[in-house]
């Protein structure tokens, strides 16, 4: 284990400067500064500074009552709704109403992240090479694993990860639009993937 270096006192710095002036460097072009300035320290705000934040009363041993359920990431629907529309508006409306029928589907239930990623990265190029335009990817809604601990646990890992893979550098060139499926095709546990021609 390395020892911590203590900072030099002003007397030590003065002595080091005097000795360093008498030394001849071996490689004059690679010299580094002898004394580095210490980092600036953060100072406390003045005592009269006021803050708008007032913590809620808390009793030792009590449970926190969050105002809304927490998740480690925004919902998939929020992410996909915020994405820009990259397809024909009329076709998109038919898709959202469940009027369009998927030409193929991939069910990722029960798969690990590695298995699901491999299956998705095989399925999308294969569907595009066959000339398909609309495919359904079933991720499932995920189990509620949050056991009330201090660190929230993500619900539906595949549900959060699949849109990222579809928008990543490998598949984004093949995918035109991703949107949550209509309830008749799986609702929030499935995604419509509209492929490019």
ROVOPA-544243 format. One record per residue (C-alpha): residue in one letter; x, y, z. Coordinates in steps of 0.5 Angstrom, whole numbers, padded with zeros to 4 digits, always signed. Each point is the difference from the previous one (the first is absolute). Last residue first. Example, Ala and Ser with C-alpha at 12.3 -4.5 7.8 and 13.67 -1.06 7.14 Angstrom:
s+0027-0002+0014
a-0002-0007+0002
***
This chain:
x-0073+0000-0094
x+0000+0002+0007
x-0003-0004+0005
x-0006+0002+0005
x+0001-0004+0007
x-0006+0000+0004
x+0002-0002+0007
x-0003-0004+0005
x-0002-0001+0008
x-0003+0007+0000
x-0006-0002-0004
x+0001-0007-0003
x-0003-0001-0007
x-0007+0002+0002
x+0002+0005+0005
x+0003+0004-0006
x+0008+0000+0000
x+0005+0005+0003
x+0004+0003-0006
x+0006+0000-0004
x+0001+0003-0006
x+0005+0000-0006
x+0004-0006+0002
x+0006-0003-0005
x+0005+0005+0001
x-0002+0000+0007
x+0002-0007+0001
x+0008+0000+0001
x+0001+0007+0003
x-0006+0000+0005
x-0007+0002+0000
x-0002-0007+0000
x+0004-0002+0005
x-0002+0006+0004
x-0007-0002-0001
x+0001-0007+0002
x+0003+0002+0007
x-0005+0003+0004
x-0005-0006-0002
x+0005-0005+0001
x+0002+0002+0007
x-0008+0000+0002
x+0000+0004+0007
x+0007+0003+0002
x+0001-0001+0008
x+0000+0006+0004
x+0006+0001+0005
x-0002+0001+0007
x-0004-0006+0001
x-0008-0001-0002
x+0001-0007-0003
x+0000+0003-0007
x-0001-0006-0004
x-0006+0002-0004
x+0000-0005-0006
x+0001+0002-0007
x-0005+0002-0005
x+0002-0005-0005
x+0005+0002-0006
x-0004-0002-0006
x+0003+0002-0006
x-0006+0001-0006
x+0003+0001-0007
x-0003+0005-0005
x+0004+0001-0007
x+0002-0007-0002
x+0004+0000-0007
x+0003-0007+0002
x+0007+0003+0001
x-0003+0005+0005
x-0003-0006+0004
x+0007-0003+0000
x+0003+0006+0002
x-0005+0001+0006
x+0000-0007+0002
x+0008-0001+0001
x+0001+0006+0004
x-0006-0001+0004
x+0002-0008+0002
x+0007+0002+0002
x-0003+0006+0004
x-0005-0005+0004
x+0005-0005+0001
x+0005+0005+0003
x-0006+0003+0004
x-0002-0006+0003
x-0006-0003-0003
x-0007-0002+0003
x-0004+0004-0005
x+0003+0002-0006
x-0005-0001-0005
x+0001+0002-0007
x-0005+0001-0005
x-0001+0001-0007
x-0005+0003-0005
x-0003+0005+0005
x-0007+0002-0001
x-0002+0007-0001
x-0007+0002+0003
x+0003+0000+0007
x-0002+0008+0001
x+0007+0002+0001
x+0002-0004-0007
x-0005+0004-0004
x+0002+0006+0003
x+0007-0001-0002
x-0002-0002-0007
x-0004+0007+0000
x+0006+0004+0002
x+0005-0003-0005
x+0006-0002+0004
x+0006+0003+0004
x-0004+0003+0006
x+0005+0003+0005
x+0001-0004+0006
x-0004+0003+0006
x-0005-0005+0000
x+0005-0006+0000
x+0004+0003+0006
x-0007+0001+0004
x-0003-0007-0002
x+0007-0003+0002
x-0001+0003+0007
x+0005+0004+0003
x+0006-0004+0003
x+0002-0002+0007
x-0007-0001+0002
x-0004+0004+0006
x-0007-0001+0002
x-0003+0007+0001
x-0001+0004+0006
x+0005-0004+0004
x-0002-0002+0007
x+0007-0001+0004
x-0001-0005+0005
x+0001+0001+0008
x+0006-0002+0004
x+0002+0007+0002
x-0006+0005-0001
x+0001+0004-0006
x-0003+0007-0001
x+0000+0002-0008
x+0007+0004-0001
x-0001+0008-0001
x+0004+0002-0007
x-0001+0008-0001
x+0007+0001+0002
x+0002+0006+0004
x+0007+0003+0001
x+0001+0003+0006
x+0005-0005+0002
x+0005+0001-0006
x+0001-0006-0004
x+0005-0004+0001
x+0006+0000-0004
x+0003-0005-0005
x+0007-0001+0000
x+0005+0002-0006
x+0004-0005-0002
x+0008+0000+0002
x+0004+0004-0005
x+0006-0005-0002
x+0007+0001+0002
x+0005-0002-0005
x-0003+0001-0007
x+0002-0005-0005
x+0006-0001-0004
x+0000-0004-0006
x+0004+0004-0005
x+0006+0001+0005
x+0001-0007+0000
x+0005-0002+0006
x-0001+0007+0003
x+0006+0003+0004
x-0001+0002+0007
x+0002+0006+0004
x-0007+0003-0001
x-0004-0006+0002
x+0004+0001+0007
x-0002+0007+0001
x-0007-0002-0002
x-0001-0006+0005
x+0003+0004+0006
x-0006+0005-0002
x-0005-0005+0000
x+0002-0003+0006
x+0000+0006+0004
x-0007+0001-0003
x-0002-0007+0003
x-0001-0005-0006
x-0006-0004+0000
x-0001-0007+0003
x+0001-0006-0005
x-0005-0005+0002
x+0004-0007+0000
x-0001-0005-0005
x-0003-0007+0002
***
